[in-house]
Amino acid sequence: MRIRSQQVIISTISMRRDALVPHKLQSSSCGNPGVPPKGILYGTRFNVGDKIRFSCVTGYVLDGHPQLTCVTNTGNTAVWDFPVPICRGKHSSENPETFLEAMMCMNHPVPV
């Protein structure tokens, strides 16, 4: 790994019969993936090998992978290994199962 000013250049090595050939990554950063509405992002580093975690504010549940890792794809580009998760309301029409449970608990007729 070589550091030039603030840019990090990472090379991977591929084996050939006759030589070692370095392949420069197109980008060593996946970039900030953003925070989903009602979500919380834990992590401030977005380079290859870095991991970030997500959770949701009270009253919401995470739908998707709670942890993402910055990896390289076959095109030697840095990408997140999963899509950014979303936060769904625990008791809302966004989450039909818990919405129906809440309606039954409050003795409301359940819409059909």
MILUM-281245 format. One line per field, with one value per residue: residue number from 1; residue in three letters; chain; x, y, z negated of N, C-alpha, C, O in turn. Coordinates in pm, 1 decimal. Atoms other than C-alpha are relative to their C-alpha. Example, Ala and Ser with C-alpha at 12.3 -4.5 7.8 and 13.67 -1.06 7.14 Angstrom:
2
k = (1, 2)
r = (ALA, SER)
c = (A, A)
n.x = (89.0, -82.0)
n.y = (-119.0, -119.0)
n.z = (0.0, 6.0)
ca.x = (1230.0, 1367.0)
ca.y = (-450.0, -106.0)
ca.z = (-780.0, -714.0)
c.x = (90.0, -77.0)
c.y = (120.0, 109.0)
c.z = (0.0, -73.0)
o.x = (193.6, -26.1)
o.y = (118.1, 219.8)
o.z = (-66.5, -89.9)
REM end
This chain:
112
k = (1, 2, 3, 4, 5, 6, 7, 8, 9, 10, 11, 12, 13, 14, 15, 16, 17, 18, 19, 20, 21, 22, 23, 24, 25, 26, 27, 28, 29, 30, 31, 32, 33, 34, 35, 36, 37, 38, 39, 40, 41, 42, 43, 44, 45, 46, 47, 48, 49, 50, 51, 52, 53, 54, 55, 56, 57, 58, 59, 60, 61, 62, 63, 64, 65, 66, 67, 68, 69, 70, 71, 72, 73, 74, 75, 76, 77, 78, 79, 80, 81, 82, 83, 84, 85, 86, 87, 88, 89, 90, 91, 92, 93, 94, 95, 96, 97, 98, 99, 100, 101, 102, 103, 104, 105, 106, 107, 108, 109, 110, 111, 112)
r = (MET, ARG, ILE, ARG, SER, GLN, GLN, VAL, ILE, ILE, SER, THR, ILE, SER, MET, ARG, ARG, ASP, ALA, LEU, VAL, PRO, HIS, LYS, LEU, GLN, SER, SER, SER, CYS, GLY, ASN, PRO, GLY, VAL, PRO, PRO, LYS, GLY, ILE, LEU, TYR, GLY, THR, ARG, PHE, ASN, VAL, GLY, ASP, LYS, ILE, ARG, PHE, SER, CYS, VAL, THR, GLY, TYR, VAL, LEU, ASP, GLY, HIS, PRO, GLN, LEU, THR, CYS, VAL, THR, ASN, THR, GLY, ASN, THR, ALA, VAL, TRP, ASP, PHE, PRO, VAL, PRO, ILE, CYS, ARG, GLY, LYS, HIS, SER, SER, GLU, ASN, PRO, GLU, THR, PHE, LEU, GLU, ALA, MET, MET, CYS, MET, ASN, HIS, PRO, VAL, PRO, VAL)
c = (A, A, A, A, A, A, A, A, A, A, A, A, A, A, A, A, A, A, A, A, A, A, A, A, A, A, A, A, A, A, A, A, A, A, A, A, A, A, A, A, A, A, A, A, A, A, A, A, A, A, A, A, A, A, A, A, A, A, A, A, A, A, A, A, A, A, A, A, A, A, A, A, A, A, A, A, A, A, A, A, A, A, A, A, A, A, A, A, A, A, A, A, A, A, A, A, A, A, A, A, A, A, A, A, A, A, A, A, A, A, A, A)
n.x = (84.8, -74.3, 84.5, -34.6, 79.2, 105.6, 57.8, -57.0, 1.8, -9.1, -18.8, 19.0, -95.0, 55.2, -108.2, -8.7, -109.5, -131.6, -28.4, 97.9, 49.4, 84.9, 118.6, 39.7, 143.3, 57.6, 28.9, -16.8, 106.2, 138.1, 76.5, 101.5, 122.5, 115.5, 75.7, 140.9, 91.3, 19.6, -111.2, -123.2, -119.6, -116.3, -121.2, -37.2, -100.8, 70.4, -99.4, 0.9, -26.4, 72.5, 136.1, 90.2, 121.1, 121.3, 111.4, 111.5, 47.1, 106.6, 126.0, -26.6, -82.2, -88.3, 32.0, -121.6, -120.3, -40.3, -141.8, -50.1, -145.6, -49.3, -76.8, -26.0, 73.1, -83.4, -55.5, -96.8, 60.6, 46.9, 146.2, 55.6, 39.1, 145.8, 65.6, 28.6, 129.6, 98.6, 67.3, 145.7, 72.9, 43.6, 146.1, 52.0, 33.3, -126.4, -28.8, 136.5, 16.4, 10.8, 114.5, 117.6, -10.5, 33.4, 143.6, 71.7, -23.9, 78.7, 139.2, 51.5, 22.1, -111.1, 49.6, -23.8)
n.y = (-116.2, -125.4, -115.3, -124.6, -103.7, 66.0, 105.2, 131.7, 84.1, 139.6, 88.8, 142.6, 76.6, 120.3, 91.3, 59.4, 97.3, -58.7, -126.8, -61.3, -121.2, -78.2, -63.2, -113.4, -16.1, -121.4, -86.7, 72.4, -43.0, 27.4, -122.6, 1.7, 53.3, -76.2, 54.3, 11.9, -73.8, 59.9, 91.1, -45.8, 58.7, 8.4, 15.5, -121.2, 36.1, 65.5, 56.8, 145.5, 69.2, -63.2, 46.8, -95.5, 63.8, -80.6, 33.6, -92.8, -69.0, 69.4, 9.1, 47.0, 120.9, 3.5, 96.5, 12.8, 39.0, -103.7, -33.7, -1.8, -1.1, -53.3, 105.0, -27.2, 88.8, 57.5, -109.0, -70.2, -121.6, 15.3, -2.2, 59.4, 138.0, 10.3, -131.4, -66.6, 45.5, -104.8, 9.5, 7.9, -21.9, 123.3, 7.0, -86.3, 72.2, 41.1, 133.5, 49.7, 98.4, -65.2, -90.7, 79.9, 33.0, -120.1, -23.9, 99.1, -30.5, -118.4, 36.6, -62.5, 99.8, 11.8, -15.0, 117.2)
n.z = (0.0, -5.3, 30.0, -68.0, 67.3, 75.7, -82.8, 23.9, -118.8, 39.6, -114.4, 22.4, -80.1, -62.2, -36.5, -133.0, -1.6, -22.2, 68.4, 89.2, -65.3, 90.6, -57.6, 82.9, 20.2, -57.8, 114.0, 126.1, 89.8, -40.0, 20.8, 105.1, -58.9, 46.4, 112.5, -38.1, 87.7, 133.0, 24.4, 64.0, -60.8, 87.3, -79.1, -73.4, -100.4, -109.4, -91.1, -14.1, 125.7, 110.8, 26.3, 63.6, 52.9, 0.4, 87.7, -19.3, 119.6, 71.1, -72.7, -136.1, -8.5, -116.2, -104.9, -79.8, 73.8, 95.1, -18.6, -136.8, -11.8, -126.7, -67.3, -141.8, -90.1, -105.7, -79.7, 85.5, 52.9, 137.9, 10.7, 121.3, -28.8, 2.3, -7.8, 127.5, 50.9, 25.8, 129.6, -14.0, 124.6, 66.5, 2.0, -106.2, -122.5, -61.0, 50.8, 15.5, 106.9, 130.7, -7.4, 34.1, 142.3, 76.9, -14.3, 79.9, 141.0, 36.2, -25.4, -121.5, -105.2, -94.1, -136.8, -84.7)
ca.x = (0.0, 137.0, 3.0, 9.9, -110.3, -453.7, -525.2, -474.2, -379.3, -440.7, -312.1, -420.9, -193.8, -304.3, -91.6, 7.5, 240.6, 518.2, 475.8, 303.1, 80.4, -50.2, -401.2, -482.9, -828.1, -1051.1, -1150.2, -1060.2, -1370.5, -1731.0, -1841.9, -2091.9, -2403.5, -2630.8, -2870.0, -3218.9, -3514.1, -3557.5, -3222.8, -2889.3, -2549.9, -2255.3, -1921.2, -1730.8, -1485.1, -1594.2, -1279.9, -1226.6, -1237.6, -1431.3, -1759.1, -2056.2, -2371.5, -2728.1, -3011.9, -3342.9, -3491.4, -3746.1, -4068.3, -3900.6, -3743.4, -3457.7, -3541.5, -3220.2, -2865.3, -2759.6, -2390.5, -2233.5, -1871.5, -1686.6, -1550.3, -1408.2, -1617.4, -1494.1, -1434.6, -1188.9, -1429.2, -1511.1, -1878.1, -2095.6, -2170.7, -2544.0, -2796.3, -2860.1, -3138.1, -3459.4, -3648.5, -4014.4, -4265.2, -4342.6, -4715.9, -4810.4, -4935.5, -4565.7, -4552.5, -4890.3, -4829.3, -4769.6, -5035.6, -5298.3, -5169.7, -5199.2, -5553.2, -5663.1, -5506.7, -5700.8, -6029.0, -6062.9, -6218.5, -5953.1, -6005.6, -6035.3)
ca.y = (0.0, 342.9, 669.5, 979.4, 1290.9, 1171.1, 923.9, 555.3, 334.3, -34.8, -297.7, -657.2, -925.8, -1186.5, -1492.2, -1582.3, -1864.8, -1629.8, -1317.4, -1128.9, -854.9, -579.2, -447.9, -100.4, -57.6, 190.5, 331.8, 237.9, 403.0, 288.2, 636.5, 728.3, 516.7, 762.1, 706.2, 566.0, 770.7, 696.5, 514.7, 546.0, 484.1, 366.5, 417.2, 697.3, 507.0, 384.9, 227.6, -131.1, -359.5, -113.5, -221.1, -4.0, -86.7, 38.5, 48.5, 233.8, 484.1, 363.3, 245.8, 124.9, -205.5, -264.6, -439.3, -562.3, -638.6, -453.5, -459.1, -364.7, -421.5, -225.9, -484.7, -491.1, -628.9, -810.5, -476.4, -375.7, -111.7, -58.1, -136.8, -216.4, -588.9, -532.4, -254.3, 0.8, -135.3, 55.7, 126.8, 25.7, 134.9, -133.4, -49.1, 97.2, 3.4, -20.9, -341.7, -518.2, -799.9, -574.0, -328.1, -605.1, -712.8, -355.4, -320.2, -644.4, -539.3, -211.7, -396.3, -226.7, -416.9, -543.7, -418.6, -695.1)
ca.z = (0.0, 95.4, -37.3, 182.8, 2.7, -113.5, 164.2, 93.8, 386.4, 336.5, 576.6, 604.3, 743.8, 996.7, 1066.5, 1421.0, 1514.8, 1615.7, 1401.9, 1123.8, 1264.5, 1034.9, 1102.7, 973.3, 822.0, 1002.9, 663.7, 307.5, 158.2, 170.3, 68.3, -199.9, -131.8, -312.7, -598.9, -535.9, -667.9, -1041.4, -1031.3, -1210.4, -1045.2, -1256.9, -1086.1, -919.4, -699.6, -357.5, -206.2, -88.8, -393.9, -611.9, -771.1, -865.1, -1062.1, -1052.5, -1302.8, -1326.9, -1569.4, -1825.9, -1665.3, -1344.9, -1242.3, -1000.3, -672.8, -509.9, -615.9, -933.7, -832.9, -499.2, -395.1, -127.6, 118.1, 470.6, 755.1, 1065.0, 1238.3, 961.4, 832.7, 464.7, 390.2, 86.5, 57.7, -6.5, 58.9, -215.6, -440.8, -507.8, -829.7, -846.9, -1108.9, -1367.2, -1379.4, -1045.8, -705.3, -609.2, -814.0, -759.6, -1009.1, -1310.0, -1188.7, -1209.4, -1552.1, -1679.6, -1541.6, -1712.2, -2044.0, -2037.4, -1962.2, -1626.8, -1340.7, -1105.5, -749.2, -493.4)
c.x = (90.0, -96.5, 55.8, -94.8, -109.1, -66.5, 71.1, -13.6, 22.3, 15.7, -30.4, 95.3, -73.3, 116.7, -16.3, 115.9, 135.7, 29.0, -109.3, -42.4, -86.8, -117.5, -43.9, -152.3, -45.7, -26.2, 17.7, -107.3, -136.6, -84.5, -102.8, -131.4, -125.0, -72.3, -146.2, -87.7, -28.7, 111.2, 117.7, 115.5, 113.1, 121.8, 25.9, 105.5, -67.1, 95.3, -9.4, 42.9, -74.1, -141.7, -78.8, -123.8, -114.9, -93.8, -107.6, -36.6, -114.0, -129.7, 15.7, 89.1, 77.8, -43.7, 119.6, 116.4, 42.8, 144.9, 36.2, 151.6, 36.4, 94.2, 31.8, -78.7, 92.8, 60.6, 102.4, -50.9, -48.6, -152.0, -41.7, -52.4, -150.5, -59.5, -20.6, -137.5, -95.8, -61.5, -150.5, -64.0, -47.0, -151.1, -55.5, -33.1, 125.9, 35.3, -134.7, -19.3, -17.3, -114.8, -126.4, 1.4, -41.9, -149.2, -79.4, 15.7, -85.9, -149.2, -61.9, -29.8, 116.2, -55.2, 36.3, 34.8)
c.y = (123.3, 113.6, 121.4, 106.4, -69.9, -110.5, -131.5, -80.8, -143.1, -82.8, -142.2, -72.2, -119.8, -85.0, -44.1, -97.8, 67.1, 126.4, 35.6, 131.2, 77.0, 61.6, 111.3, 4.3, 129.7, 102.6, -82.0, 38.5, -34.5, 126.3, -17.2, -47.9, 78.9, -72.0, -10.6, 85.4, -80.3, -97.3, 67.3, -75.8, 4.6, -28.0, 125.2, -27.8, -86.7, -58.7, -152.3, -64.2, 59.1, -55.2, 113.2, -76.2, 98.8, -47.9, 104.9, 66.4, -81.0, 5.2, -49.9, -123.7, 1.3, -110.7, -4.8, -41.0, 112.5, 43.7, -8.7, 6.6, 54.4, -104.1, 43.4, -98.9, -49.9, 105.8, 82.4, 135.5, -28.2, 16.8, -56.8, -138.3, -23.5, 139.3, 58.4, -47.6, 117.5, -23.2, 4.4, 21.2, -131.4, -16.7, 96.9, -84.0, -39.9, -142.4, -66.0, -96.5, 67.1, 100.3, -75.5, -39.1, 118.7, 28.0, -97.3, 29.1, 117.1, -22.8, 76.9, -109.9, 1.6, 13.4, -121.7, 42.9)
c.z = (0.0, -27.7, 72.4, -50.5, -79.1, 79.6, -28.4, 128.4, -45.1, 126.5, -41.6, 94.2, 60.8, 48.6, 145.5, -4.8, 3.7, -80.6, -99.2, 64.5, -98.6, 76.2, -93.7, -10.7, 64.6, -110.2, -126.3, -100.6, 57.6, -10.5, -110.8, 61.1, -38.3, -112.0, 42.8, -91.9, -126.7, -36.6, -67.4, 65.2, -101.2, 86.8, 81.4, 105.7, 105.3, 104.0, 3.5, -132.0, -118.8, -9.7, -64.7, -46.2, 3.9, -109.3, 26.1, -132.2, -61.2, 80.1, 142.6, -5.4, 131.0, 95.9, 94.6, -88.3, -94.3, 16.7, 147.4, -4.9, 137.1, 60.6, 143.0, 84.5, 109.8, 91.3, -76.0, -47.9, -141.7, -3.3, -135.6, 34.3, -3.1, 16.1, -140.3, -47.8, -16.9, -137.4, 23.4, -136.9, -59.4, 8.3, 102.8, 120.9, 74.9, -40.9, -30.1, -116.2, -135.8, -1.7, -39.7, -146.9, -85.3, 6.7, -86.8, -148.6, -46.5, 22.9, 115.4, 100.9, 98.6, 141.6, 84.5, 139.6)
o.x = (182.7, -210.8, 172.8, -216.1, -78.6, -166.5, 194.0, -122.5, 122.1, -57.5, -1.0, 134.2, -144.7, 215.9, -123.3, 197.7, 230.1, 143.8, -220.2, 42.0, -191.9, -103.8, -79.4, -222.7, 25.3, -6.7, -18.7, -103.4, -162.9, -194.1, -139.0, -181.4, -231.9, -45.2, -203.2, -49.9, -54.7, 95.5, 124.5, 109.9, 141.5, 131.9, -66.5, 150.7, -142.7, 61.4, -73.0, 145.9, -88.6, -203.4, -24.8, -154.8, -94.9, -94.5, -89.0, -6.7, -169.9, -167.6, -82.9, 168.7, 30.8, -69.4, 138.7, 98.3, 55.5, 182.5, 0.9, 209.1, -24.3, 196.4, -19.3, -87.5, 212.3, 159.2, 139.6, 25.6, -98.0, -205.7, 33.4, -107.3, -197.0, 8.3, -22.9, -233.4, -55.5, -54.0, -201.5, -10.5, -94.3, -199.1, -108.7, -5.1, 119.5, 108.7, -179.4, -122.9, -110.4, -170.2, -206.8, -103.1, -115.7, -209.3, -177.3, -78.8, -124.7, -227.9, -181.1, 40.5, 168.5, -144.0, 144.2, 58.5)
o.y = (132.9, 112.3, 156.1, 95.8, -139.3, -166.8, -136.6, -91.6, -173.9, -63.2, -183.4, -17.7, -191.7, -32.5, -88.9, -93.0, 21.0, 170.7, -17.5, 211.8, 27.2, 101.9, 85.0, -12.4, 230.2, 222.6, -199.5, -6.7, -13.5, 132.8, -129.1, 14.1, 57.8, -188.5, 86.9, 110.2, -200.4, -177.7, 189.9, -197.9, 110.1, -134.2, 189.0, 63.9, -178.4, -66.3, -213.2, -28.4, -7.5, -91.4, 190.9, -183.6, 220.3, -165.9, 195.1, 14.3, -169.1, 109.7, -66.7, -140.3, 52.0, -223.5, 85.3, -75.1, 227.1, 151.6, -105.2, 68.6, 17.3, -138.2, 144.8, -217.1, -20.5, 78.5, 191.2, 231.3, -137.3, 115.4, -132.6, -158.6, -125.0, 239.1, -14.7, -45.5, 233.5, -133.3, 94.8, -21.8, -219.3, -127.7, 202.4, -203.8, -120.6, -210.9, -62.1, -91.9, 34.0, 127.9, -24.5, -37.2, 102.1, 64.8, -57.7, 10.0, 123.0, 71.7, 107.9, -210.9, 107.3, -62.3, -179.0, -41.6)
o.z = (-80.4, 18.0, 56.0, -32.5, -176.1, 35.2, -33.6, 184.7, -110.3, 223.5, -153.8, 197.5, -9.2, 99.2, 186.6, -96.7, -60.4, -83.8, -94.7, 103.7, -138.8, 191.7, -208.7, 88.8, 61.7, -90.4, -129.6, -215.1, 176.0, 45.3, -147.0, 155.0, 18.9, -141.0, 91.7, -206.3, -120.1, -128.4, -76.1, 79.6, -157.9, 148.2, 131.8, 174.2, 73.0, 222.1, -82.5, -189.1, -221.3, 90.5, -143.4, 5.2, 1.4, -144.4, 107.8, -239.6, 4.1, 133.0, 214.3, -97.8, 232.9, 53.9, 176.3, -205.2, -51.2, -29.2, 215.1, -94.5, 237.6, 1.1, 190.6, 51.6, 107.8, 159.7, -32.1, -59.1, -169.9, 47.3, -197.0, 142.6, 48.7, -8.5, -239.3, 29.4, -8.2, -192.0, 89.7, -239.1, 12.5, 31.4, 68.5, 124.6, 167.7, 30.5, -144.7, -182.4, -209.3, -108.1, -117.8, -211.9, -182.4, -94.3, -149.9, -225.0, -163.2, 16.4, 113.5, 105.9, 133.9, 180.8, 69.8, 226.1)
REM end
